């Protein structure tokens, strides 16, 4: 049977959510996924439907979300469903909801120089096979500065500072661009690239996202039994709800 994926697109139009969702759907269909695209956060209302998926791909920038919807996504991922996304569509989705940020592994705070900054993406040596075969590459786009969960496994970075700003008097830092983490039995994957659809369409970025989608979706069959019944026992959520 084909794996099932849900793409939820919307929020701020500047990130071209409809166009990006189409690219993601094409990537997934080519890998034999059955893909549903939704343009409403109500797609997260049916907890049992979410748990039956293999992969959730959020592409929703800013805005507010019902706390129960975040809990539903969290429970699905804890049970083994993969969560994978990019740029502000996953890690600048709901600035008021820290539970979403805890689950995804980080949140955007700045992009010094705004759009049009030329910078390098450096692929890390790691135990993960996801970016195997990919070399360092240059991109001209927003360079995301994020606050990042120290538990993530970083697969690619970019060096700050490139553009001027109050941060430049600090030491140089390697900011994560691609990372993975675990959330219960579920695998989580994030890539900070993708301000507009043409960046997502770059061969290197499509490679990253396809590998990330496949890796996260595979986790359900590998790990779901390890967390059976644990999703609804998690008590860490609530302070932001």
Secondary structure, 3 states (H helix, E strand, C coil): CCEEEEEEEEECHHHCHHHHHHHHHHHHHCCCEEEEEECCHHHHCCHHHHHCCCEEEEEEECCCCCHHHHHHHHHHHHCCCEEEEEHHHHHCCCCCCHHHHHHHCEEEEECCCCCCEEEEEEECCCCCCCCCCCCCEEEEECCCEEEECCCCEEEEEEEECCCCCHHHHCCCEEEEEEEEEEECCEEEEEECCCCCHHHHCCHHHHHHHHHHHHHHHHHHHHHHHHHCCCHHHCCCCCCCC
